[in-house]
Amino acid sequence: MGDAAEVAAWGEVFSCGYDFFGELEPFGFPGGDADRAARAAAPEAWLRLGRSWLEAGAHKGPGKADVPWAIEQFGYPEGYIDAR
């Protein structure tokens, strides 16, 4: 799996703080209490992957939060220019 797969897997957590569909299981966050573990690992994941996730535009569109959870929690990733 490449970076794009990991970026996509973190999408729900970055968006709302939860991995509703178990997308992070291949990355070491299996069911049960995975959301707590994923939220604990989210700051590091956001530093590595947040910019790519935002640049892919996955956070925009109908039904998406105005401000994604990760931005509320950690701010914009270094190097990202908010182009609203």
C-alpha positions in Angstrom: 0.0 0.0 0.0 1.2 3.5 -0.8 0.8 6.9 0.7 -2.4 7.5 -1.3 -4.0 4.5 0.3 -3.0 5.7 3.8 -4.2 9.2 3.1 -7.6 7.8 2.0 -7.8 5.5 5.0 -7.3 8.4 7.4 -9.9 10.4 5.7 -12.8 9.7 8.1 -10.7 10.4 11.1 -9.4 13.6 9.6 -12.9 14.6 8.7 -14.8 13.8 11.9 -12.6 12.1 14.4 -13.9 8.5 13.9 -13.0 5.6 11.6 -16.6 4.4 11.0 -15.8 1.9 8.3 -12.6 0.3 9.6 -10.5 1.9 6.9 -7.5 2.0 9.2 -7.5 -1.7 10.0 -4.7 -2.4 7.4 -2.6 0.2 9.1 -2.7 -1.3 12.6 -6.0 0.0 14.0 -8.3 -3.1 14.2 -11.9 -2.9 15.4 -13.0 -2.6 19.0 -11.3 0.5 20.5 -9.7 1.5 17.2 -11.1 5.0 17.2 -9.4 5.9 20.5 -6.1 4.5 19.2 -6.6 6.3 15.9 -7.3 9.6 17.5 -4.2 9.2 19.7 -2.1 8.6 16.5 -3.9 11.3 14.5 -1.5 14.2 15.4 1.4 12.3 13.8 -0.7 11.1 10.9 -1.9 14.7 10.3 1.7 16.0 10.2 2.6 13.3 7.6 -0.6 13.1 5.6 -2.8 16.1 6.3 -1.5 18.3 3.5 -2.0 15.5 0.9 -5.5 14.9 2.2 -6.5 18.5 1.9 -4.9 18.9 -1.5 -6.9 15.9 -2.7 -10.0 17.9 -1.8 -11.7 15.0 0.0 -12.8 17.4 2.8 -15.0 19.5 0.4 -18.4 18.8 -0.9 -22.0 18.2 0.2 -22.4 16.6 3.6 -18.9 17.5 4.7 -18.2 19.5 7.8 -17.4 23.1 7.3 -14.1 22.6 9.2 -12.7 19.1 9.4 -12.0 17.6 12.8 -8.2 17.5 12.2 -8.1 21.2 11.4 -10.0 22.0 14.5 -7.7 19.8 16.6 -4.3 20.5 15.0 -4.6 23.4 12.7 -3.6 23.5 9.1 -0.6 21.3 8.2 2.7 23.0 7.5 3.0 24.1 3.9 -0.7 24.0 3.1 -2.2 27.2 1.7 -5.9 27.3 2.4 -7.4 28.1 -1.0 -11.0 28.4 -0.1 
